[in-house]
Amino acid sequence: MRTIAVAAILSLGIWPAMARDIGARRGGVTGQAMLVVPVIAPPGGVWKYPLSTVVTVVSQQGQVVTQFATDADGRFDVRLKPGSYTLVPSSVPGSNGLPQAVAWPVSVTVQLTQPTPVVISYFGQIS
């Protein structure tokens, strides 16, 4: 019976279409790391600067899944299996031994069909 079903799928051309569909699905995370600096002097507001950094991906069970570096503009695009993850950004060291910038972990849920957009906001100073 299985042989007939497989033969029917192949003869109808369904299998290549299914394979293309599965190949088109691309879950993961995509986004940018930014240094956010509040501006005190008029006109006020917030300045945002792209930040190159390293991010660790941790599973819901607390296991390290992968680690990746952003590009020079802070951008990243990482494939992950569907599920829930925590992105743990590394702190950016300053010249005085203290962190120049820190970011809080970001919780994400990855879907099968499209990347999840993420912005990692670092808070700190410009040196």
Chimera marker file (.cmm) of the C-alpha trace (Angstrom):
<marker_set name="trace">
<marker id="1" x="0.000" y="0.000" z="0.000" r="1" g="1" b="0" radius="0.5"/>
<marker id="2" x="2.852" y="2.417" z="0.858" r="1" g="1" b="0" radius="0.5"/>
<marker id="3" x="4.516" y="1.750" z="-2.492" r="1" g="1" b="0" radius="0.5"/>
<marker id="4" x="1.349" y="2.799" z="-4.303" r="1" g="1" b="0" radius="0.5"/>
<marker id="5" x="1.047" y="6.004" z="-2.233" r="1" g="1" b="0" radius="0.5"/>
<marker id="6" x="4.690" y="6.957" z="-2.862" r="1" g="1" b="0" radius="0.5"/>
<marker id="7" x="4.334" y="6.166" z="-6.571" r="1" g="1" b="0" radius="0.5"/>
<marker id="8" x="1.178" y="8.320" z="-6.748" r="1" g="1" b="0" radius="0.5"/>
<marker id="9" x="2.907" y="11.254" z="-5.037" r="1" g="1" b="0" radius="0.5"/>
<marker id="10" x="5.923" y="11.031" z="-7.355" r="1" g="1" b="0" radius="0.5"/>
<marker id="11" x="3.852" y="10.600" z="-10.505" r="1" g="1" b="0" radius="0.5"/>
<marker id="12" x="1.647" y="13.586" z="-9.657" r="1" g="1" b="0" radius="0.5"/>
<marker id="13" x="4.681" y="15.774" z="-9.058" r="1" g="1" b="0" radius="0.5"/>
<marker id="14" x="3.646" y="16.505" z="-5.476" r="1" g="1" b="0" radius="0.5"/>
<marker id="15" x="6.954" y="15.494" z="-3.870" r="1" g="1" b="0" radius="0.5"/>
<marker id="16" x="9.109" y="18.214" z="-5.539" r="1" g="1" b="0" radius="0.5"/>
<marker id="17" x="6.538" y="20.844" z="-4.547" r="1" g="1" b="0" radius="0.5"/>
<marker id="18" x="6.573" y="19.599" z="-0.956" r="1" g="1" b="0" radius="0.5"/>
<marker id="19" x="10.370" y="19.638" z="-0.938" r="1" g="1" b="0" radius="0.5"/>
<marker id="20" x="10.418" y="23.245" z="-2.194" r="1" g="1" b="0" radius="0.5"/>
<marker id="21" x="7.893" y="24.184" z="0.485" r="1" g="1" b="0" radius="0.5"/>
<marker id="22" x="9.973" y="22.656" z="3.249" r="1" g="1" b="0" radius="0.5"/>
<marker id="23" x="13.140" y="24.286" z="1.892" r="1" g="1" b="0" radius="0.5"/>
<marker id="24" x="11.445" y="27.687" z="1.838" r="1" g="1" b="0" radius="0.5"/>
<marker id="25" x="10.657" y="27.520" z="5.536" r="1" g="1" b="0" radius="0.5"/>
<marker id="26" x="13.323" y="29.369" z="7.427" r="1" g="1" b="0" radius="0.5"/>
<marker id="27" x="12.942" y="29.891" z="11.145" r="1" g="1" b="0" radius="0.5"/>
<marker id="28" x="15.449" y="31.741" z="13.266" r="1" g="1" b="0" radius="0.5"/>
<marker id="29" x="16.209" y="35.229" z="14.481" r="1" g="1" b="0" radius="0.5"/>
<marker id="30" x="17.239" y="38.287" z="12.522" r="1" g="1" b="0" radius="0.5"/>
<marker id="31" x="17.918" y="41.802" z="13.714" r="1" g="1" b="0" radius="0.5"/>
<marker id="32" x="20.421" y="44.274" z="15.044" r="1" g="1" b="0" radius="0.5"/>
<marker id="33" x="22.272" y="45.141" z="18.254" r="1" g="1" b="0" radius="0.5"/>
<marker id="34" x="22.155" y="48.845" z="19.081" r="1" g="1" b="0" radius="0.5"/>
<marker id="35" x="23.790" y="51.070" z="21.697" r="1" g="1" b="0" radius="0.5"/>
<marker id="36" x="21.054" y="53.346" z="23.059" r="1" g="1" b="0" radius="0.5"/>
<marker id="37" x="22.242" y="56.656" z="24.539" r="1" g="1" b="0" radius="0.5"/>
<marker id="38" x="19.786" y="59.120" z="26.102" r="1" g="1" b="0" radius="0.5"/>
<marker id="39" x="20.513" y="62.729" z="25.129" r="1" g="1" b="0" radius="0.5"/>
<marker id="40" x="20.193" y="65.152" z="28.025" r="1" g="1" b="0" radius="0.5"/>
<marker id="41" x="20.973" y="68.391" z="26.178" r="1" g="1" b="0" radius="0.5"/>
<marker id="42" x="18.260" y="69.942" z="23.988" r="1" g="1" b="0" radius="0.5"/>
<marker id="43" x="16.564" y="68.763" z="21.880" r="1" g="1" b="0" radius="0.5"/>
<marker id="44" x="16.731" y="65.564" z="23.983" r="1" g="1" b="0" radius="0.5"/>
<marker id="45" x="15.698" y="62.163" z="22.741" r="1" g="1" b="0" radius="0.5"/>
<marker id="46" x="17.734" y="59.042" z="22.169" r="1" g="1" b="0" radius="0.5"/>
<marker id="47" x="20.694" y="58.323" z="19.938" r="1" g="1" b="0" radius="0.5"/>
<marker id="48" x="21.115" y="54.795" z="18.594" r="1" g="1" b="0" radius="0.5"/>
<marker id="49" x="24.389" y="53.393" z="17.313" r="1" g="1" b="0" radius="0.5"/>
<marker id="50" x="24.959" y="49.968" z="15.697" r="1" g="1" b="0" radius="0.5"/>
<marker id="51" x="27.051" y="47.740" z="17.947" r="1" g="1" b="0" radius="0.5"/>
<marker id="52" x="29.198" y="44.737" z="17.051" r="1" g="1" b="0" radius="0.5"/>
<marker id="53" x="28.868" y="42.099" z="19.780" r="1" g="1" b="0" radius="0.5"/>
<marker id="54" x="28.581" y="38.395" z="20.637" r="1" g="1" b="0" radius="0.5"/>
<marker id="55" x="25.268" y="36.748" z="21.554" r="1" g="1" b="0" radius="0.5"/>
<marker id="56" x="24.698" y="33.357" z="23.191" r="1" g="1" b="0" radius="0.5"/>
<marker id="57" x="21.482" y="31.461" z="22.381" r="1" g="1" b="0" radius="0.5"/>
<marker id="58" x="20.099" y="29.440" z="25.312" r="1" g="1" b="0" radius="0.5"/>
<marker id="59" x="17.280" y="26.880" z="25.067" r="1" g="1" b="0" radius="0.5"/>
<marker id="60" x="14.253" y="26.784" z="27.350" r="1" g="1" b="0" radius="0.5"/>
<marker id="61" x="16.014" y="23.964" z="29.217" r="1" g="1" b="0" radius="0.5"/>
<marker id="62" x="19.006" y="26.238" z="29.936" r="1" g="1" b="0" radius="0.5"/>
<marker id="63" x="21.404" y="24.633" z="27.445" r="1" g="1" b="0" radius="0.5"/>
<marker id="64" x="23.639" y="26.709" z="25.174" r="1" g="1" b="0" radius="0.5"/>
<marker id="65" x="22.432" y="26.122" z="21.605" r="1" g="1" b="0" radius="0.5"/>
<marker id="66" x="24.881" y="28.337" z="19.749" r="1" g="1" b="0" radius="0.5"/>
<marker id="67" x="26.824" y="31.557" z="19.942" r="1" g="1" b="0" radius="0.5"/>
<marker id="68" x="27.167" y="34.114" z="17.165" r="1" g="1" b="0" radius="0.5"/>
<marker id="69" x="28.862" y="37.420" z="16.451" r="1" g="1" b="0" radius="0.5"/>
<marker id="70" x="27.020" y="40.296" z="14.843" r="1" g="1" b="0" radius="0.5"/>
<marker id="71" x="28.604" y="42.070" z="11.890" r="1" g="1" b="0" radius="0.5"/>
<marker id="72" x="30.223" y="45.520" z="12.156" r="1" g="1" b="0" radius="0.5"/>
<marker id="73" x="26.779" y="47.145" z="11.882" r="1" g="1" b="0" radius="0.5"/>
<marker id="74" x="25.364" y="44.974" z="14.677" r="1" g="1" b="0" radius="0.5"/>
<marker id="75" x="23.263" y="42.918" z="12.251" r="1" g="1" b="0" radius="0.5"/>
<marker id="76" x="22.647" y="39.197" z="12.569" r="1" g="1" b="0" radius="0.5"/>
<marker id="77" x="20.635" y="36.443" z="10.886" r="1" g="1" b="0" radius="0.5"/>
<marker id="78" x="20.768" y="33.042" z="12.601" r="1" g="1" b="0" radius="0.5"/>
<marker id="79" x="18.768" y="29.908" z="11.799" r="1" g="1" b="0" radius="0.5"/>
<marker id="80" x="17.196" y="28.096" z="14.743" r="1" g="1" b="0" radius="0.5"/>
<marker id="81" x="14.694" y="25.288" z="15.090" r="1" g="1" b="0" radius="0.5"/>
<marker id="82" x="11.184" y="26.335" z="16.157" r="1" g="1" b="0" radius="0.5"/>
<marker id="83" x="10.916" y="26.847" z="19.914" r="1" g="1" b="0" radius="0.5"/>
<marker id="84" x="11.549" y="29.293" z="22.731" r="1" g="1" b="0" radius="0.5"/>
<marker id="85" x="15.013" y="30.715" z="23.343" r="1" g="1" b="0" radius="0.5"/>
<marker id="86" x="16.792" y="33.389" z="25.330" r="1" g="1" b="0" radius="0.5"/>
<marker id="87" x="19.363" y="35.564" z="23.567" r="1" g="1" b="0" radius="0.5"/>
<marker id="88" x="22.072" y="36.527" z="26.064" r="1" g="1" b="0" radius="0.5"/>
<marker id="89" x="24.163" y="39.451" z="24.800" r="1" g="1" b="0" radius="0.5"/>
<marker id="90" x="27.766" y="39.793" z="26.020" r="1" g="1" b="0" radius="0.5"/>
<marker id="91" x="28.661" y="42.997" z="27.821" r="1" g="1" b="0" radius="0.5"/>
<marker id="92" x="30.910" y="45.389" z="25.936" r="1" g="1" b="0" radius="0.5"/>
<marker id="93" x="34.099" y="46.086" z="27.941" r="1" g="1" b="0" radius="0.5"/>
<marker id="94" x="35.155" y="49.659" z="28.565" r="1" g="1" b="0" radius="0.5"/>
<marker id="95" x="38.666" y="51.029" z="28.884" r="1" g="1" b="0" radius="0.5"/>
<marker id="96" x="38.436" y="51.296" z="32.713" r="1" g="1" b="0" radius="0.5"/>
<marker id="97" x="37.647" y="47.609" z="33.337" r="1" g="1" b="0" radius="0.5"/>
<marker id="98" x="33.927" y="48.270" z="33.827" r="1" g="1" b="0" radius="0.5"/>
<marker id="99" x="31.372" y="47.456" z="31.118" r="1" g="1" b="0" radius="0.5"/>
<marker id="100" x="30.929" y="50.222" z="28.576" r="1" g="1" b="0" radius="0.5"/>
<marker id="101" x="27.524" y="48.840" z="27.666" r="1" g="1" b="0" radius="0.5"/>
<marker id="102" x="25.215" y="46.107" z="28.928" r="1" g="1" b="0" radius="0.5"/>
<marker id="103" x="22.048" y="44.534" z="27.556" r="1" g="1" b="0" radius="0.5"/>
<marker id="104" x="19.391" y="42.397" z="29.194" r="1" g="1" b="0" radius="0.5"/>
<marker id="105" x="18.601" y="38.938" z="27.828" r="1" g="1" b="0" radius="0.5"/>
<marker id="106" x="15.859" y="38.825" z="25.196" r="1" g="1" b="0" radius="0.5"/>
<marker id="107" x="13.242" y="36.029" z="25.092" r="1" g="1" b="0" radius="0.5"/>
<marker id="108" x="12.154" y="34.948" z="21.610" r="1" g="1" b="0" radius="0.5"/>
<marker id="109" x="9.834" y="32.374" z="20.098" r="1" g="1" b="0" radius="0.5"/>
<marker id="110" x="11.033" y="31.025" z="16.759" r="1" g="1" b="0" radius="0.5"/>
<marker id="111" x="8.462" y="29.927" z="14.176" r="1" g="1" b="0" radius="0.5"/>
<marker id="112" x="9.072" y="27.408" z="11.392" r="1" g="1" b="0" radius="0.5"/>
<marker id="113" x="8.187" y="29.593" z="8.427" r="1" g="1" b="0" radius="0.5"/>
<marker id="114" x="9.856" y="32.954" z="9.023" r="1" g="1" b="0" radius="0.5"/>
<marker id="115" x="12.645" y="34.564" z="11.027" r="1" g="1" b="0" radius="0.5"/>
<marker id="116" x="11.714" y="36.357" z="14.252" r="1" g="1" b="0" radius="0.5"/>
<marker id="117" x="12.758" y="40.045" z="14.244" r="1" g="1" b="0" radius="0.5"/>
<marker id="118" x="14.819" y="41.094" z="17.273" r="1" g="1" b="0" radius="0.5"/>
<marker id="119" x="16.457" y="44.313" z="18.448" r="1" g="1" b="0" radius="0.5"/>
<marker id="120" x="19.056" y="43.941" z="21.181" r="1" g="1" b="0" radius="0.5"/>
<marker id="121" x="19.332" y="47.261" z="23.023" r="1" g="1" b="0" radius="0.5"/>
<marker id="122" x="22.533" y="47.989" z="24.889" r="1" g="1" b="0" radius="0.5"/>
<marker id="123" x="22.615" y="50.776" z="27.422" r="1" g="1" b="0" radius="0.5"/>
<marker id="124" x="25.854" y="52.510" z="28.301" r="1" g="1" b="0" radius="0.5"/>
<marker id="125" x="28.194" y="55.259" z="27.336" r="1" g="1" b="0" radius="0.5"/>
<marker id="126" x="30.079" y="56.331" z="24.274" r="1" g="1" b="0" radius="0.5"/>
<marker id="127" x="33.814" y="56.410" z="24.757" r="1" g="1" b="0" radius="0.5"/>
<link id1="1" id2="2" r="1" g="1" b="0" radius="0.2"/>
<link id1="2" id2="3" r="1" g="1" b="0" radius="0.2"/>
<link id1="3" id2="4" r="1" g="1" b="0" radius="0.2"/>
<link id1="4" id2="5" r="1" g="1" b="0" radius="0.2"/>
<link id1="5" id2="6" r="1" g="1" b="0" radius="0.2"/>
<link id1="6" id2="7" r="1" g="1" b="0" radius="0.2"/>
<link id1="7" id2="8" r="1" g="1" b="0" radius="0.2"/>
<link id1="8" id2="9" r="1" g="1" b="0" radius="0.2"/>
<link id1="9" id2="10" r="1" g="1" b="0" radius="0.2"/>
<link id1="10" id2="11" r="1" g="1" b="0" radius="0.2"/>
<link id1="11" id2="12" r="1" g="1" b="0" radius="0.2"/>
<link id1="12" id2="13" r="1" g="1" b="0" radius="0.2"/>
<link id1="13" id2="14" r="1" g="1" b="0" radius="0.2"/>
<link id1="14" id2="15" r="1" g="1" b="0" radius="0.2"/>
<link id1="15" id2="16" r="1" g="1" b="0" radius="0.2"/>
<link id1="16" id2="17" r="1" g="1" b="0" radius="0.2"/>
<link id1="17" id2="18" r="1" g="1" b="0" radius="0.2"/>
<link id1="18" id2="19" r="1" g="1" b="0" radius="0.2"/>
<link id1="19" id2="20" r="1" g="1" b="0" radius="0.2"/>
<link id1="20" id2="21" r="1" g="1" b="0" radius="0.2"/>
<link id1="21" id2="22" r="1" g="1" b="0" radius="0.2"/>
<link id1="22" id2="23" r="1" g="1" b="0" radius="0.2"/>
<link id1="23" id2="24" r="1" g="1" b="0" radius="0.2"/>
<link id1="24" id2="25" r="1" g="1" b="0" radius="0.2"/>
<link id1="25" id2="26" r="1" g="1" b="0" radius="0.2"/>
<link id1="26" id2="27" r="1" g="1" b="0" radius="0.2"/>
<link id1="27" id2="28" r="1" g="1" b="0" radius="0.2"/>
<link id1="28" id2="29" r="1" g="1" b="0" radius="0.2"/>
<link id1="29" id2="30" r="1" g="1" b="0" radius="0.2"/>
<link id1="30" id2="31" r="1" g="1" b="0" radius="0.2"/>
<link id1="31" id2="32" r="1" g="1" b="0" radius="0.2"/>
<link id1="32" id2="33" r="1" g="1" b="0" radius="0.2"/>
<link id1="33" id2="34" r="1" g="1" b="0" radius="0.2"/>
<link id1="34" id2="35" r="1" g="1" b="0" radius="0.2"/>
<link id1="35" id2="36" r="1" g="1" b="0" radius="0.2"/>
<link id1="36" id2="37" r="1" g="1" b="0" radius="0.2"/>
<link id1="37" id2="38" r="1" g="1" b="0" radius="0.2"/>
<link id1="38" id2="39" r="1" g="1" b="0" radius="0.2"/>
<link id1="39" id2="40" r="1" g="1" b="0" radius="0.2"/>
<link id1="40" id2="41" r="1" g="1" b="0" radius="0.2"/>
<link id1="41" id2="42" r="1" g="1" b="0" radius="0.2"/>
<link id1="42" id2="43" r="1" g="1" b="0" radius="0.2"/>
<link id1="43" id2="44" r="1" g="1" b="0" radius="0.2"/>
<link id1="44" id2="45" r="1" g="1" b="0" radius="0.2"/>
<link id1="45" id2="46" r="1" g="1" b="0" radius="0.2"/>
<link id1="46" id2="47" r="1" g="1" b="0" radius="0.2"/>
<link id1="47" id2="48" r="1" g="1" b="0" radius="0.2"/>
<link id1="48" id2="49" r="1" g="1" b="0" radius="0.2"/>
<link id1="49" id2="50" r="1" g="1" b="0" radius="0.2"/>
<link id1="50" id2="51" r="1" g="1" b="0" radius="0.2"/>
<link id1="51" id2="52" r="1" g="1" b="0" radius="0.2"/>
<link id1="52" id2="53" r="1" g="1" b="0" radius="0.2"/>
<link id1="53" id2="54" r="1" g="1" b="0" radius="0.2"/>
<link id1="54" id2="55" r="1" g="1" b="0" radius="0.2"/>
<link id1="55" id2="56" r="1" g="1" b="0" radius="0.2"/>
<link id1="56" id2="57" r="1" g="1" b="0" radius="0.2"/>
<link id1="57" id2="58" r="1" g="1" b="0" radius="0.2"/>
<link id1="58" id2="59" r="1" g="1" b="0" radius="0.2"/>
<link id1="59" id2="60" r="1" g="1" b="0" radius="0.2"/>
<link id1="60" id2="61" r="1" g="1" b="0" radius="0.2"/>
<link id1="61" id2="62" r="1" g="1" b="0" radius="0.2"/>
<link id1="62" id2="63" r="1" g="1" b="0" radius="0.2"/>
<link id1="63" id2="64" r="1" g="1" b="0" radius="0.2"/>
<link id1="64" id2="65" r="1" g="1" b="0" radius="0.2"/>
<link id1="65" id2="66" r="1" g="1" b="0" radius="0.2"/>
<link id1="66" id2="67" r="1" g="1" b="0" radius="0.2"/>
<link id1="67" id2="68" r="1" g="1" b="0" radius="0.2"/>
<link id1="68" id2="69" r="1" g="1" b="0" radius="0.2"/>
<link id1="69" id2="70" r="1" g="1" b="0" radius="0.2"/>
<link id1="70" id2="71" r="1" g="1" b="0" radius="0.2"/>
<link id1="71" id2="72" r="1" g="1" b="0" radius="0.2"/>
<link id1="72" id2="73" r="1" g="1" b="0" radius="0.2"/>
<link id1="73" id2="74" r="1" g="1" b="0" radius="0.2"/>
<link id1="74" id2="75" r="1" g="1" b="0" radius="0.2"/>
<link id1="75" id2="76" r="1" g="1" b="0" radius="0.2"/>
<link id1="76" id2="77" r="1" g="1" b="0" radius="0.2"/>
<link id1="77" id2="78" r="1" g="1" b="0" radius="0.2"/>
<link id1="78" id2="79" r="1" g="1" b="0" radius="0.2"/>
<link id1="79" id2="80" r="1" g="1" b="0" radius="0.2"/>
<link id1="80" id2="81" r="1" g="1" b="0" radius="0.2"/>
<link id1="81" id2="82" r="1" g="1" b="0" radius="0.2"/>
<link id1="82" id2="83" r="1" g="1" b="0" radius="0.2"/>
<link id1="83" id2="84" r="1" g="1" b="0" radius="0.2"/>
<link id1="84" id2="85" r="1" g="1" b="0" radius="0.2"/>
<link id1="85" id2="86" r="1" g="1" b="0" radius="0.2"/>
<link id1="86" id2="87" r="1" g="1" b="0" radius="0.2"/>
<link id1="87" id2="88" r="1" g="1" b="0" radius="0.2"/>
<link id1="88" id2="89" r="1" g="1" b="0" radius="0.2"/>
<link id1="89" id2="90" r="1" g="1" b="0" radius="0.2"/>
<link id1="90" id2="91" r="1" g="1" b="0" radius="0.2"/>
<link id1="91" id2="92" r="1" g="1" b="0" radius="0.2"/>
<link id1="92" id2="93" r="1" g="1" b="0" radius="0.2"/>
<link id1="93" id2="94" r="1" g="1" b="0" radius="0.2"/>
<link id1="94" id2="95" r="1" g="1" b="0" radius="0.2"/>
<link id1="95" id2="96" r="1" g="1" b="0" radius="0.2"/>
<link id1="96" id2="97" r="1" g="1" b="0" radius="0.2"/>
<link id1="97" id2="98" r="1" g="1" b="0" radius="0.2"/>
<link id1="98" id2="99" r="1" g="1" b="0" radius="0.2"/>
<link id1="99" id2="100" r="1" g="1" b="0" radius="0.2"/>
<link id1="100" id2="101" r="1" g="1" b="0" radius="0.2"/>
<link id1="101" id2="102" r="1" g="1" b="0" radius="0.2"/>
<link id1="102" id2="103" r="1" g="1" b="0" radius="0.2"/>
<link id1="103" id2="104" r="1" g="1" b="0" radius="0.2"/>
<link id1="104" id2="105" r="1" g="1" b="0" radius="0.2"/>
<link id1="105" id2="106" r="1" g="1" b="0" radius="0.2"/>
<link id1="106" id2="107" r="1" g="1" b="0" radius="0.2"/>
<link id1="107" id2="108" r="1" g="1" b="0" radius="0.2"/>
<link id1="108" id2="109" r="1" g="1" b="0" radius="0.2"/>
<link id1="109" id2="110" r="1" g="1" b="0" radius="0.2"/>
<link id1="110" id2="111" r="1" g="1" b="0" radius="0.2"/>
<link id1="111" id2="112" r="1" g="1" b="0" radius="0.2"/>
<link id1="112" id2="113" r="1" g="1" b="0" radius="0.2"/>
<link id1="113" id2="114" r="1" g="1" b="0" radius="0.2"/>
<link id1="114" id2="115" r="1" g="1" b="0" radius="0.2"/>
<link id1="115" id2="116" r="1" g="1" b="0" radius="0.2"/>
<link id1="116" id2="117" r="1" g="1" b="0" radius="0.2"/>
<link id1="117" id2="118" r="1" g="1" b="0" radius="0.2"/>
<link id1="118" id2="119" r="1" g="1" b="0" radius="0.2"/>
<link id1="119" id2="120" r="1" g="1" b="0" radius="0.2"/>
<link id1="120" id2="121" r="1" g="1" b="0" radius="0.2"/>
<link id1="121" id2="122" r="1" g="1" b="0" radius="0.2"/>
<link id1="122" id2="123" r="1" g="1" b="0" radius="0.2"/>
<link id1="123" id2="124" r="1" g="1" b="0" radius="0.2"/>
<link id1="124" id2="125" r="1" g="1" b="0" radius="0.2"/>
<link id1="125" id2="126" r="1" g="1" b="0" radius="0.2"/>
<link id1="126" id2="127" r="1" g="1" b="0" radius="0.2"/>
</marker_set>
